[in-house]
Every structure is written in structure tokens, then in C-alpha cells.
């Protein structure tokens, strides 16, 4: 497989999430965002616990929290997201 064909973990996860969102919008299905966030955070926990030495895990958890806050702020600033009234 060429380097151009290799996707990042972000791209893989985002493709799955966006596929589910498109399907829900097309079918009128209700999106259970708390369940989705729980599932994704569970996968992140598995990655940290299985991929990093125990001594590094607290730092990685803090990093993940900061990154989530930063990405949400950046996307909101660009007008990305659903506005509920």
C-alpha cells in the first residue's frame, strides 16, 4: 500500500462517525451523542492503557483532555457544529 493510501487513525474514526451521522440524517434516526462519546472515549482509554507505559498514562490523559477542548474551540470558531434552539 502506498503512503498516499494510508489513512490516519483520525481519518478512520472520522469516516466511521460521519458515515453514522449521514445515515442518521437520511433515515431520521435519533443520534445518541452521549453513547457515541462514551464509545469513542472507551476506545481512547484502551489505546492509552494498551499503548503507553503506566508512568506515561496520566500525562496522556491530560493531553487528550486538552486536545479535545482545543479541537472543540477551533471548530466552534470556524462555525462547525449543530446549533440547537
N, C-alpha and C positions, 0 to 999 in steps of 0.2 A: 504494500500500500504506500503510495507517495505521501510526502509530508503534507501536501495541499489537501489530501483526502482525510487526514487525521483531524478529528474534532476534539475540542477541549471538553472537560467534564461540564463546564458551564453550558456549552452549546448542546451537549447531550441532554442535560437536565432541562434546559430551557425549551428544547424541542419537544420533550415529553409534556411539560407544563402547558406550553402554548397549544399543543395538539388537544389536550384535555379541555382547555379554555374554548378553542374553536368548536369542538364537538358539543360542549355545553351550550354555547351560544346558538348553534344550529338547531339543537334539539329542544331548547328551552329548559334544559336540566338546571337545577339549582346547584351552584358551586358552593361546596362546604370548605371555605378557605381555612378555617381553623384545623380541620382534618388534614388538608393538604400541607399546611405549615408544620403540623406535627409529624407527618410522614417524612417530609424533607429534613426536618431537624433530627429525626431519628437516624436517617441515613448519614447526616453530618456527624452525629455522635459516633456512629460506627466507624466512620472514616478516621476520626480523631483517635478513638480508642485502639483501633487496629493498625493505624498508620504512624503513630508517634509514640516515642518512649514516654512512660508515665510522668517523668520530670518536665517534659515539654507540653503536656496536655493543658495545664491551666493557662499558659500563655497563648496557646492556640485557641482556646475557648474565648478568651478576652479578645483576641484578634478577630474571631468570627463575629462577635457581638459588634465590635467597632465597624467592621466591613459592612455588616447588614445595615447599621444606622447610616453609614456614608452612602451606600448604594441607594437606599430609600430617599435620602435627602437629595441626591443628584437627580434621580428620576423624577421626583416631585418638581424640582426646579425646572426640568425640561417639559413639564406638563404631562408626564406619563402617569396613567392610573385612572381609575374609575371614580368619578365624583358622584357620591350618593346624596340625594336631597330628601 
